[in-house]
Amino acid sequence: MNRFSILVADDHPILRFGLCALLRSHLGWEVCGEAADGRDAVQKCRQLKPDLLILEICMPELNGLEAARQILKHNPSQAILVLTAVDSEDVIRECLEAGIRGWVFKSEATRDLMTAVEALQQQKTIFSSRVSDMIMDGYKRHRVSPVPDNLTKLSPREREVVQLVSEGKASKQIATILRMSLSTAETHRSNILRKLRLHSVAELVLYAVRNGLVHVDLPPVMHIAKTETKHLVRPAVPGYLPPGRPGNGLSTVEAEGIN
């Protein structure tokens, strides 16, 4: 019996570790590989040809949406399950249009994820109830007043450049990552600003965030309670000399005569 192979793409190592352990615990499933960014996911999908790709949307260098577009363009039958915390209606809509057949939020129960993987193994389509509700609400709103799609102004390559610029990559780094000349990378940057009628990198970053090309993870606010400084009281140990008290300057072990 052939095992059901799964490729896991997420930029958080601890999450990947736990997810892979969970998937391997299911009889008949195997994790054939891991990817830490969208570009790595595209390459490993072509190399490993997994039965299922579990994909995070918010990843460096190439986000999950653009990675899915490239993967499905090369192999339209590739099954992809999105596992993410991103709940942007626009991103969900574009993922569906790209051909993604499953979506689960990271906040949902483990059994929901396992159920989704089982459904995709049977070549079914499955979405969390939250996604289904967002799709229906968005459909009703768009019928009344369609939302202009600014992203259609940009080519797939230009969207990649937008993400890399927004992540702080210089033109030279972009040229290396995308395997193009420096002048081509700089031309892309100029063309993007012109097409979108933007005047600075700061405006481009804001555009990228608003349109789901990059996602901002805000760390949780930590409330640290004030604590009083307490002196450490050591238990009575033969030969122990607390700091600050007169003694012979030897450690506990040495004071006991043990070398």
N, C-alpha and C positions, 0 to 999 in steps of 0.2 A: 504494500500500500504506500503510495507516494505521500510524503509529509507536506503539509501546507506551509509554505515558506513566507516569512514576514520580514520586511526591512523596516527598521525603526529610525526615523529622522527627527531629532530634537537636539537643541543646543545645550540642554542642561544634563550633564553627565549623571548626576544622582537619579534624576527622573528616568533617564534611559536605562540605567542599571535596574531600577525597580520594575519598570515596564517589561523589560526583557525577561526578568525572572518570573513575572506573572504569566507572560505568554508561553514560556517554556514549560510551565506547570500544566498546561492543557495538553491532553493526549492527542498526538497527531500534528501538533504545531511545532515549528522550529523557527528561530530567529537566524536568518541567513546573513545579516549584516546590520551595521549601525552607521548613521551619518550625523555629523554635527552642524551642518549648514545646508542651505538649499542647493548650492552648487555640487556639494558632495553627494546629496540625495539623487540628483539628476544622473551623475556619473555612475553611482552604484546601482541605480535602477537598470541602466543599460547593461552593466556588467553582470549583475546577479540575476536579473529577470525574476524578481519575487512575485509570488501570487498576490501579495498585498503589501502596499506601502502605508505605514502609519506616519502621518506627516503633521508637524507643527507649523503654524502659519508664521509666527514671529521668529525668524532665524536670520543670522547675519549673512552678508554678502549677496544672498539671493533669498528673498522671502518665499514662504511656502506656496503662495498663489502663483508667483512666476515660475517656481520650480514645477508645480503641477502642470502649468500650461506647456512647458517644454517637454515634460515627460509624456503627456497625453498627445502632444503633436507627433512625437516619435512613435508612441505606442498607444493608440486610442483605447485599447482594451485593458490597459493597466488599471487594476482596482486600487483606489486611494481612499483611505479613511483619515479624515482630519481629526486630530486630538489637540485641542488648544484652549486657551482662556479668552481668545479674541472673540468678541460678540458683535462686531460691526456688521450691520445689515448689508452694507455695500460690498464688503469682503465676502460675505456668505453668498450673495447673489452672483458675484463674479466667479466664485469657486464652482457654483452649480453650472454656470454657463460654460466653464472650462471642461466640465465632465466629471467632477468629483461626485462619488456615489454614497459617501457616508460622512457623518459629522457628529462628534461627541465632545462635550466640554470637559475640561479637566476637573471641574468642580462636581461632576456627576459620579455616581457610585461605580465601583469596580465591575459589578455585574452588568452595568449598562455598556461598558467598553467590551466586555467579553461577548455580550449578546450581539453587539455591532459587528465584531470580527466574525462571529459565526454566520451572521446574515450575509456578509460579503463573501465568505467562503462558499455560500450557496448561490452566489451571483445575484443577490438581492440588493436593493437600495434601502438605506436606513439613516434616519436623522433623529436627533434628540427632539423632544416635544418643543423645547424653546426655539430651536431652529425652524421647525414647521410653523410655529406661531408667527415668527418674524417674517417668514417667507410670505404667508398669507396677508399679514398686515401691510407689508411693503408692496405687495401686488395691488392691493386695493388703493393705496395712496398713489402709486405710480400711474394707475389708470386715470386718475384725476389730474395730477400734475407731474409729468415725467421729470425725473432728475437728470440734468445734463451730465454727460459722461466726459469729463475733461481728459480722462486717461486715453480716450480714443485718439487724441491728438498725438500721442507718443507711440513710437514703435516699441516692440518688445525689448530691443537692445537699449533704447533710450530709457525705458523703465528700469532696467538693470543699472544703468549709469546713475539715475536719480537715487536709487537705494544706496549705492556705494558712496555717492557724494554726501548723502544725508548721514551716513555712518562715519563721516570725517575722512574718507579716503582722498588723497591727493590725485591729481591727474596721472602721475607716473604709476601710482599703485593701481589705479583703475585700468590703465593700459596693460599692466602685467597680468591682473586677474582675468581680464576679458580677452587677452592675447591680441591686442591691437597696438598700433603705433601711438606714441604720445600725442602727435598732432591730431590723430583721429579722435582720441579721448577728449582733447580740448575742444575739437569741433562739435562733438556731441554735447558737451556742456553748454557751449554757446547757443547751439540750435534749440536745446531744451528751454533755456531761459527766454529765447525769442518766441518760441511757440506758445509758452505759457504766460508770456508778458510779465515775467518776473525780472527783478533787477539785482538780486543778491542771493548768496547761498543760504542765508537765513530764511528768506522767503521760500526758497526751494525746499528746505527742510520742513517748514510749516505745511507746504503743499503735500509733501510726501506723507506726513503724519495724518493729515486730514483725509487723504485718499487711500490710506491703508497700505502704502508701499513700505513704510516702516512703522513699528509700534514702540511706544514708550512704556517701559516697565518701571512703575514708580515703587520704590521700596516701602514697606509698611512703616508707619510711624511707631517708634518704640518709646514707651513711657518708662523711664527709669526712676524708680522710687528713691528718695533720699534715704541713705542709711548712715547710721552713726558708726564712727570708727571705734572698733573694739579691740582691746589688747588681747593678743592670743595667749591663752593660758595653757601651758603644757602640763600634761599629767606628771605626777611625781615618778621620775625614773632615776634609779641609782646612777650617780655620776653625771647627771644632766645639770648644766650650769646655764640658767636663763641669761639672755643677752643683757648687758649693762651691769651685771653683778660681778663683784671681784672674784677672780678665780685664777687658775693656772694657765688659761689660754688654750687648753686642749679641747678637742671634740669629745663627745660622749664616749665614743669607742676608745679613744686614746686614754681617757681618764680611767676607763675600766682596765687599762693595761693590755688591750687587744690590738694588735697591729695587723 
